[in-house]
Amino acid sequence: MDGPEIVLDVGCVNPECEHFGIKGLGNVVVRRRYGTSGIRFLSALSA
């Protein structure tokens, strides 16, 4: 993978963020994956 994996199907979960709950902005990325099922650890870039 060349850089962070961008996630478009979720929005920022921080209620203080200006992008709170807005999906499709491309500001949420996968920081790492866990376990055999590849559970995603997400992070918002604009938070």
N, C-alpha and C positions, 0 to 999 in steps of 0.2 A: 504494500500500500504506500502511495506517495503522498504523505500528509494525512491530516485528520479525516475520518469518515464523517461526512455531514449527514445529519438526520433531519428529514423534512416532515416526518409524521408526528412530531411532538413540539410543544412550545416550552418556553422557559417556565419553571415552576416557582420562581422567586416572585412573591407578590409585590416587591418593591422595584422590580425591573420594568422598564418601559415597554418591554416586549412580552410581558407576562401572558401566558396562555395563547399566544398567537402562533399558529403552526405555519410552516412553509417558509420561514425567513432565512433558513440556512445558518442560524446562529447557535444551534445545538449540535455538538460533535460527540463522537464516541471517544472517550479517553482510553479505555481498555475493555477487554472482554474477560469474563470469568467462567470457570467451569466447563464441563463438556458440552453444555448446550449453548455456550457463547453469550451468556447474559451480558447486556451492555451497561457500562458505567458511563453515564452521560454528563456533559458539562456545557453550560451556556456561555458563549463567548461575550455576550453583551451584559452579563450580570455584574 
